[in-house]
Amino acid sequence: MPKNIDGKKLGGNDDFCLRMEHDQNEWSIALIWILEGNIELELTKEVFRQLILQFPRFKCTVYGGGSWSKYRWKEVKNFDVSNNIRVNTLSTGTIDELKECAMKNLSEKLDFTKPLWNAYIYYGLEGGNCSAMAIKIHHCIADGTGAMRALLSLTSD
């Protein structure tokens, strides 16, 4: 059973990352995976559901954070991972098109009314022989190493 973090204060570093956030300074991390074949959308959703069981921050928003108080986690009731996963089909399927599309997606600000991560799936890469996934996670959920460990814990050989 996942640990309930609803209403819990963020740790010092996580709180700091939110306080440093502004228009010119976004505190998020991103990664892009290129995979052979097509990513299975329903399987991907299930993988993120499993991630949430292990790391409940992935289904939380944050609130508070006034001058004298820390931010707190707010669990999103009936959270659906589909709200944070977007699907794109590349027209030319080149690496350059993937870079351009991913850069556009990853540069979008995270919506602070939703859990602070997004995944973008790209189909049609290399003539349909490959697909890609870009993931953006706010630093308050995990640092780069923690995010990679969390995501890699759900992958298979």
HELIX and SHEET records of a PDB file:
HELIX    1   1 GLY A   12  ARG A   19  1                                   8    
HELIX    2   2 LEU A   41  GLN A   54  1                                  14    
HELIX    3   3 PRO A   56  LYS A   59  5                                   4    
HELIX    4   4 VAL A   81  ASN A   84  5                                   4    
HELIX    5   5 ILE A   95  SER A  107  1                                  13    
HELIX    6   6 GLY A  144  LEU A  152  1                                   9    
SHEET    1   A 4 SER A  28  GLU A  36  0                                        
SHEET    2   A 4 CYS A 130  HIS A 138 -1                                        
SHEET    3   A 4 TRP A 117  LEU A 125 -1                                        
SHEET    4   A 4 ILE A  85  THR A  89  1                                        
SHEET    1   B 2 CYS A  60  GLY A  64  0                                        
SHEET    2   B 2 TYR A  71  GLU A  75 -1                                        
END                                                                             
